Amino acid sequence: MVLCPECENDLDVEEDDLDEGEVVTCAECGTDFEIVSVDPVELAKVHEEDEDEEDARESEEDED
């Protein structure tokens, strides 16, 4: 069982089917988490601002 680090709700995912880099969303609180390790399962909260900043940097690089 994988618990949401934010609200401790069961994320309802099969631990055997998880891959590093995969993003899962908590159905209870709506928070997105990236799988950073599968053995043991470790989650890192995905920040929308970080994704937006990364997308902006990639766009700038493409323009150069």
WOURWO-V76875 format. One record per run of one state. SS is the DSSP state (@ for helix, = for strand, . for the rest). FROM is the first residue (numbers start at 1). TO is the last residue. Records with the same first field share a line. If there is no record, write none. Layout:
BEGIN
SS: FROM-TO / FROM-TO
END
This chain:
BEGIN
.: 1-2 / 4-9 / 11-14 / 18-22 / 26-31 / 39-40 / 46-47 / 64-64
=: 3-3 / 10-10 / 23-25 / 32-38 / 41-45
@: 15-17 / 48-63
END
